[in-house]
Amino acid sequence: MGALTGLERALEQRWEALWERVVGREPVELLAALRRECDEHAVVCSESLVVVPNAYDVELDASVHDELTRHGSRIGQALTDTLIRHAEHHGYAWAGPLTVHITRSHEVPNGRYRIASTVMRHVSAEAFEAVR
């Protein structure tokens, strides 16, 4: 299991390095901020259960958004994959289905990105069927 974790970490580092070469430093900082958001809102429920938010809103400055999507990258999927690997590495459990919502904004305070997380209730398939 340790080798697999090391392999996953190496692949993630290579992916981040590639992203950094393609579009500069922003993505690496964004990925670190997303992981930090997850860690800072972790709730220890028991000795074996640590729950983290499952809904992440990522606001990107218009220029950062354009730069990241200009190369055809699937930023939302990349951020989701990063969070999944991070949670698996730390043994976190999601509060429900994981979602990462990316928006383009002209009002980001630091001029690059803003990240917020919440716990979005899990809607069961039965409840969804009842609504339709």
KEDREN-608291 format. One line per 3 residues: number of its first residue (from 1); their letters; for each residue y, x, z of C-alpha. Coordinates in Angstrom, 3 decimals, padded with zeros to 6 digits, m for minus. Layout:
<sites>
NUM = a = Y/X/Z | ...
</sites>
This chain:
<sites>
1 = mga = 000.000/000.000/000.000 | 002.376/002.878/000.793 | 002.004/004.316/m002.708
4 = ltg = 002.821/000.961/m004.246 | 005.965/000.686/m002.130 | 006.924/004.201/m003.200
7 = ler = 006.285/003.317/m006.835 | 008.369/000.143/m006.526 | 011.195/002.095/m004.905
10 = ale = 011.066/004.734/m007.671 | 011.169/002.064/m010.385 | 014.113/000.361/m008.710
13 = qrw = 015.998/003.658/m008.429 | 015.381/004.401/m012.123 | 016.522/000.916/m013.075
16 = eal = 019.714/001.343/m011.003 | 020.343/004.769/m012.546 | 019.962/003.330/m016.038
19 = wer = 022.334/000.473/m015.217 | 024.840/002.946/m013.788 | 024.751/005.031/m016.973
22 = vvg = 025.199/001.961/m019.159 | 028.038/000.234/m017.322 | 029.307/002.557/m014.620
25 = rep = 029.120/002.404/m010.833 | 029.658/m001.366/m010.354 | 026.034/m002.562/m010.613
28 = vel = 024.719/m000.085/m008.036 | 027.423/m001.140/m005.573 | 026.757/m004.794/m006.372
31 = laa = 023.028/m004.387/m005.752 | 023.690/m002.640/m002.434 | 026.122/m005.394/m001.401
34 = lrr = 023.556/m008.060/m002.276 | 020.895/m006.345/m000.152 | 023.407/m005.976/002.693
37 = ecd = 024.232/m009.705/002.506 | 020.530/m010.464/002.831 | 020.066/m008.079/005.777
40 = eha = 023.175/m009.220/007.649 | 022.060/m012.859/007.612 | 018.424/m012.285/008.563
43 = vvc = 017.269/m014.461/011.452 | 014.374/m013.341/013.628 | 012.351/m016.474/014.303
46 = ses = 009.338/m014.794/015.874 | 007.697/m011.409/016.099 | 006.161/m011.925/012.674
49 = lvv = 008.784/m014.087/010.957 | 012.236/m012.999/009.778 | 013.958/m015.585/007.601
52 = vpn = 016.772/m014.775/005.173 | 019.097/m017.021/003.167 | 017.715/m018.253/m000.119
55 = ayd = 020.905/m019.167/m002.025 | 023.262/m016.408/m003.145 | 026.572/m016.922/m004.902
58 = vel = 027.842/m013.859/m006.733 | 031.378/m014.041/m008.066 | 032.193/m011.305/m010.547
61 = das = 035.652/m010.321/m011.652 | 036.085/m011.387/m015.272 | 036.118/m007.780/m016.516
64 = vhd = 033.022/m006.827/m014.483 | 031.215/m009.974/m015.664 | 032.099/m009.220/m019.291
67 = elt = 031.015/m005.586/m018.950 | 027.667/m006.468/m017.378 | 026.857/m009.208/m019.873
70 = rhg = 028.209/m007.352/m022.919 | 025.069/m005.264/m023.153 | 022.891/m008.363/m023.197
73 = sri = 021.592/m007.782/m019.687 | 020.232/m010.704/m017.750 | 022.272/m010.026/m014.640
76 = gqa = 021.050/m013.085/m012.744 | 017.403/m012.186/m013.218 | 018.069/m008.550/m012.363
79 = ltd = 019.784/m009.517/m009.103 | 017.007/m011.976/m008.256 | 014.351/m009.328/m008.894
82 = tli = 016.231/m006.875/m006.678 | 016.366/m009.390/m003.823 | 012.680/m010.219/m004.182
85 = rha = 011.695/m006.545/m003.951 | 014.056/m006.003/m001.016 | 012.617/m008.972/000.902
88 = ehh = 009.049/m007.878/000.205 | 009.846/m004.351/001.395 | 011.239/m005.658/004.712
91 = gya = 008.731/m008.474/005.171 | 011.401/m011.186/005.008 | 010.615/m014.833/004.337
94 = wag = 012.962/m016.974/002.259 | 014.415/m020.118/003.824 | 013.422/m021.921/000.606
97 = plt = 013.293/m021.213/m003.123 | 015.441/m018.206/m004.022 | 018.463/m018.784/m006.248
100 = vhi = 021.156/m016.379/m007.388 | 024.139/m018.055/m009.009 | 026.518/m015.818/m011.015
103 = trs = 030.056/m016.934/m011.771 | 033.000/m015.368/m013.527 | 036.167/m015.351/m011.426
106 = hev = 039.754/m014.170/m011.673 | 040.223/m014.465/m007.909 | 037.824/m011.894/m006.472
109 = png = 039.626/m010.176/m003.578 | 038.462/m006.619/m004.237 | 038.799/m006.967/m007.997
112 = ryr = 035.072/m006.494/m008.598 | 032.753/m008.958/m006.861 | 032.244/m011.268/m003.889
115 = ias = 028.883/m012.290/m002.471 | 028.096/m015.190/m000.164 | 024.750/m016.508/000.992
118 = tvm = 023.594/m019.778/002.473 | 020.421/m021.518/003.377 | 019.732/m024.182/000.807
121 = rhv = 017.227/m026.779/001.918 | 013.939/m026.778/000.141 | 013.427/m029.972/m001.799
124 = sae = 009.783/m030.871/m002.114 | 008.304/m031.953/m005.422 | 007.650/m035.409/m003.900
127 = afe = 011.336/m035.809/m002.978 | 012.371/m034.714/m006.454 | 010.070/m037.279/m008.031
130 = avr = 011.552/m040.002/m005.799 | 015.076/m039.161/m007.038 | 014.167/m039.313/m010.720
</sites>
